[in-house]
Amino acid sequence: MKTSRQLSSSDGETLLKVLEARFMKNIHRHPAVDWVTVSERLKQHPEKLWSLNEMERTGGEPDVTGVEPATGAIIFCDCSLQSPSGRRSLCYDRMALESRRQNKPVGSALGMAEAMGIKVLTEAEYRDLQTLGSFDTTTSSWIITPEEVRKPGGALFGDFRYGKVFVYHNGAESYYASRGFRGMLKV
């Protein structure tokens, strides 16, 4: 029986073809990984295809960015040049969303990531991703915020300008048409 978090076999095959084409086009992101390994791992964890499809559907253009040494898990990150278009205009988290009295955004970055079955990048993961290309050159992306920043109402986001990665702060309840979030999924 197909649940809401499973792709049909035809949708799964279509997604695999998209992922394989992107993988082959961007070998520089994963020189030590081959598609056969990725494909086998995805076949062993078909439930992860739904989350990858959500990443794709919302404009993230997920691609392999590495392998977790301890587990052998394949790491997928959003590799769209700009913050995924279907995940913008979001505040940081549920608490921020609930604190807004007027002009509430449609949701929060952490809430949407959880619903998609992915996680928002940490600052270190965001900086690592930027070594694979120049991402967020005209947009920005929320990143996981440490409690000492979040507790008084702040949240962190990053972007890439002037050849450098910048990490800034803003009120967690803020939202902008050019700010979204990048996700990661380990398979």
Disulfide bonds with the S-S distance in Angstrom:
none
